[in-house]
Amino acid sequence: MIDLITRITINSNVCHGKPTIRNKRYQVASMLELLASGMSMEEILLDYEDLEKEDLLACILYAAKLSQTNGIYKVAS
């Protein structure tokens, strides 16, 4: 499970620092929205050929981890 979460990256130079998949311009939120809309993982993977099933599972895991927090705060850099 730890390996999955490492697929989610936050880089201020990619998508304005929003969580993405493997430093690519695929935002976690966008993939979650596709899944929530009813698209299957297989359909998403057909549309985004450079993604892997583990990337989508990592998005779900990331969302699950976020739902377990009491709050999300920006850390000063």
N, C-alpha and C positions, 0 to 999 in steps of 0.2 A: 504494500500500500504506500510506503514511503517513496518508492520509485515513481509511482503515479504522480504524486503531488509535485515532484521536481519538474514535471513537464509544464507546470504553470509558472510563468515568469512575469516579473514586474520590472520594467526597464523604462526609465523616464524618457528615453529616446525612441521608444516604440509605443505608438497609440497613446501618447500623453501620459504614460505611466500606468495605464489601466492593465489589469491582468490579461495576459495573452497566452497562447499555446506556443511553447518552445521559441519564444522571441520572434515569432512570426506575427503578422498583422491580423491574426484571428483572435478576436476578443472572446474571453470566456463568456461574457454576458450574451454575445451574439449566438454562440453555440448552444447555450442554455435556452435561449428563446426559440431556436429552431427545434430543439427537443421538446420544449413545452408546447409548441404549435402542433405537435403530432408527427413530425418527421422522425423516421426511424434512424438509427445510427448508420445503417447501410445506405439509406438515401443521402444522408449528409456526406458520408465518405465518397459516394459517387460524385457528388457536386464539388467536393474539396479533396482532390486526389492526393495532395501532399499531406493530408492528415491521416492519423491512424486511430483505430478503435480505442487504444489506450489514451489518446489525447482527449477523446470525449468522456471516457471514464474519469480522467483527471479533472475535467470541468465539473462533473457531478460531485466528485469527492471534495473539490474546492468549495462548492456551494454548501455541501453538508458541513464542512468545517466552519464556514462563516456563520451558519445558522446556530452553531453551538456557542458563539461568543456573546458576551453581555453588551458589547459595543465595539465600534470600529473607530479608531482615532488616527488622524494623520500625525506622523512623527516628524518633527522639525528636522530639516536636513542641514 
